[in-house]
Amino acid sequence: MATTETRQGSAALQGELWGARARDYADLQEPQGRPLFAKGIRLADIHSGTAVLDVGCGAGGFCRLAAEVGATVAGIDAAAPLIE
């Protein structure tokens, strides 16, 4: 049996939860993941000409780093405030 969240998508519940303090998350929490994002980019050999889709991208820290090495990036997230 599907839950209400499954039928309606995660944006209604997760978007509100993660979007509530989006600026704080983007400024304080997400930068802590930068070393792991950079390591993932190296290990996955992401470079110029690579296409990257980040599902659940948050404020876009991984996307930003991938773009810096020349990848074409797209990110989606349930929390519109994080995308903004």
C-alpha positions as CSV (number, residue, x, y, z in Angstrom):
1,M,0.0,0.0,0.0
2,A,1.4,3.4,-1.0
3,T,1.7,6.0,1.7
4,T,0.2,9.5,1.3
5,E,3.8,10.8,0.7
6,T,4.4,8.3,-2.1
7,R,1.2,9.2,-3.9
8,Q,1.6,12.9,-3.5
9,G,5.4,13.0,-4.0
10,S,7.9,14.2,-1.4
11,A,7.7,17.9,-2.1
12,A,4.8,18.5,0.2
13,L,6.4,16.9,3.3
14,Q,10.1,17.0,2.6
15,G,10.1,20.4,0.7
16,E,8.5,22.1,3.7
17,L,10.9,20.4,6.2
18,W,14.1,21.1,4.3
19,G,13.0,24.4,3.0
20,A,12.2,25.9,6.4
21,R,15.7,27.1,7.1
22,A,17.1,26.9,3.6
23,R,19.5,29.8,3.9
24,D,21.0,28.4,7.1
25,Y,21.4,24.9,5.5
26,A,23.0,26.4,2.4
27,D,25.4,28.6,4.3
28,L,26.3,26.4,7.3
29,Q,25.6,22.8,6.7
30,E,26.1,22.1,3.0
31,P,29.6,23.5,2.8
32,Q,30.7,20.8,5.3
33,G,30.0,18.3,2.5
34,R,32.4,20.0,0.1
35,P,35.3,17.6,0.7
36,L,33.1,14.6,0.1
37,F,31.6,16.2,-3.0
38,A,35.1,16.8,-4.3
39,K,36.1,13.3,-3.6
40,G,33.0,11.9,-5.4
41,I,33.8,14.1,-8.4
42,R,37.3,12.7,-8.6
43,L,36.3,9.1,-8.0
44,A,33.5,9.3,-10.6
45,D,35.9,11.0,-13.0
46,I,33.5,13.9,-13.6
47,H,35.1,16.4,-15.9
48,S,34.5,18.6,-19.0
49,G,31.9,16.9,-21.2
50,T,30.4,14.8,-18.3
51,A,26.7,15.2,-17.8
52,V,25.6,15.1,-14.1
53,L,22.1,14.8,-12.6
54,D,21.9,15.4,-8.9
55,V,18.6,14.2,-7.5
56,G,18.0,15.8,-4.1
57,C,20.6,18.4,-4.8
58,G,19.8,20.6,-1.8
59,A,21.4,24.0,-2.3
60,G,23.5,22.8,-5.2
61,G,26.9,22.4,-3.6
62,F,27.8,19.2,-5.5
63,C,26.4,20.7,-8.8
64,R,28.5,23.8,-8.3
65,L,31.7,21.8,-7.9
66,A,30.9,19.6,-10.8
67,A,30.3,22.7,-13.0
68,E,33.7,24.0,-11.8
69,V,35.4,21.0,-13.4
70,G,33.5,21.6,-16.6
71,A,30.6,19.1,-16.3
72,T,27.1,20.0,-17.6
73,V,24.9,19.8,-14.5
74,A,21.2,19.6,-13.5
75,G,19.8,19.3,-10.1
76,I,16.4,18.8,-8.6
77,D,15.1,19.0,-5.1
78,A,11.8,18.7,-3.3
79,A,12.5,22.0,-1.4
80,A,12.0,25.0,-3.6
81,P,13.7,27.3,-1.1
82,L,16.9,25.3,-1.4
83,I,16.8,25.6,-5.2
84,E,16.3,29.4,-4.9
